[in-house]
Amino acid sequence: MACCSLNFQVVSTSNPKPPTLSTSSLFGRRRCRINRSPSYSKSLVSASAKKQETLKIMISGAPASGKGTQCELITKKYGLVHIAAGDLLRAEIAAGTENGRWAKEYMEKGQLVPNEIVVMMVKDRLSQPDSDEKGWLLDGYPRSSSQATALKEFGFQPDLFILLEVPEEILVERVVGRRLDPVTGKIYHLKYSPPETEEIAARLTQRFDDTEEKACKAAFEHSSTKCRVSAFIVQRYDCEGMWFTLSSQLRYVFATKKQKCLSWT
Ligand SMILES: Nc1ncnc2c1ncn2[C@@H]1O[C@H](COP(=O)(O)OP(=O)(O)O)[C@@H](O)[C@H]1O
């Protein structure tokens, strides 16, 4: 497999017990919260390059939960290949393929695209040499137990599963105000991160699926399936599960079984 990957070790003992979360914690909301000690934030993490297994992470969160930001930080720090199911689907649409045309019908309605399209598309991307060599961060997949099962049957196994949790009303507000600058690719929010100039404001565009109706539906669907799917993934894959209630505070992930600590901020 991989040529160069990372081995992580906690080197600070400022808090000898970093925040951990057992697999069973994913079953209940109360127990899903991580008790994060302030002193733990001072912990340092060493990452030594070793020729061994690459890091593989799955990340999940409702639309506008902050996944994009976290994915950027994680991939930058660990050199992983970022594979977003939504991006793969949009690339199919842009390429005008039959799968893309089919997928668009579902995406416009805010519905999940059928597994027939998504599973093979993700599997093919994970099978590319760069994913194998560098490791991967899979974003927005799986969104159902059947998607998790399908990928496992193809032999793809994450080390870690991260779930981002944000209250539904905040998600909807974020989606509805989200805008894209097509020139720079920068994402703005009309209220929380407004454009710097009128010129930028005039050229901002909105993603076709960023409507209140679709945001409410997506947030509801995500919240109704998240516990079931998350628990299923962590059990089925025998990987670590991390549950964060506020994506903006997501800083550390401590994987108990493998005794690895990752930090990307
Ligand atoms: N794993 C998946 N399974 C089925 N459909 C998906 C999957 N990932 C993305 N999609 C489709 O693509 C759309 C956009 O996904 P994404 O880019 O992740 O944005 P969002 O976070 O707003 O859902 C989704 O609303 C859904 O229709």
The ligand as a MOL file (V3000), in Angstrom:
LIG
                    3D

  0  0  0     0  0            999 V3000
M  V30 BEGIN CTAB
M  V30 COUNTS 27 29 0 0 0
M  V30 BEGIN ATOM
M  V30 1 N -23.5310 9.9940 -0.0720 0
M  V30 2 C -24.5010 10.5290 -0.8110 0
M  V30 3 N -25.5570 9.7660 -1.1660 0
M  V30 4 C -26.5540 10.2550 -1.9190 0
M  V30 5 N -26.6140 11.5230 -2.3480 0
M  V30 6 C -25.6050 12.3470 -2.0090 0
M  V30 7 C -24.4880 11.8910 -1.2480 0
M  V30 8 N -23.6300 12.9180 -1.0920 0
M  V30 9 C -24.1790 13.9650 -1.7230 0
M  V30 10 N -25.3720 13.6310 -2.2800 0
M  V30 11 C -26.2670 14.5030 -3.0580 0
M  V30 12 O -25.5790 15.6900 -3.3970 0
M  V30 13 C -26.2090 16.8280 -2.7760 0
M  V30 14 C -25.1390 17.8180 -2.3620 0
M  V30 15 O -24.3070 17.2000 -1.4000 0
M  V30 16 P -23.1540 18.0110 -0.6620 0
M  V30 17 O -22.2460 18.6280 -1.6440 0
M  V30 18 O -22.5650 17.0820 0.3430 0
M  V30 19 O -23.8660 19.2140 -0.0010 0
M  V30 20 P -24.7230 19.2730 1.2560 0
M  V30 21 O -23.7350 19.2570 2.3770 0
M  V30 22 O -25.4140 20.5720 1.0520 0
M  V30 23 O -25.6320 18.0620 1.2340 0
M  V30 24 C -27.0260 16.2270 -1.6430 0
M  V30 25 O -28.1200 17.0420 -1.3010 0
M  V30 26 C -27.4810 14.9140 -2.2510 0
M  V30 27 O -28.5470 15.1250 -3.1470 0
M  V30 END ATOM
M  V30 BEGIN BOND
M  V30 1 1 1 2
M  V30 2 1 2 3
M  V30 3 2 2 7
M  V30 4 2 3 4
M  V30 5 1 4 5
M  V30 6 2 5 6
M  V30 7 1 6 7
M  V30 8 1 6 10
M  V30 9 1 7 8
M  V30 10 2 8 9
M  V30 11 1 9 10
M  V30 12 1 10 11
M  V30 13 1 11 12
M  V30 14 1 11 26
M  V30 15 1 12 13
M  V30 16 1 13 14
M  V30 17 1 13 24
M  V30 18 1 14 15
M  V30 19 1 15 16
M  V30 20 2 16 17
M  V30 21 1 16 18
M  V30 22 1 16 19
M  V30 23 1 19 20
M  V30 24 2 20 21
M  V30 25 1 20 22
M  V30 26 1 20 23
M  V30 27 1 24 25
M  V30 28 1 24 26
M  V30 29 1 26 27
M  V30 END BOND
M  V30 END CTAB
M  END
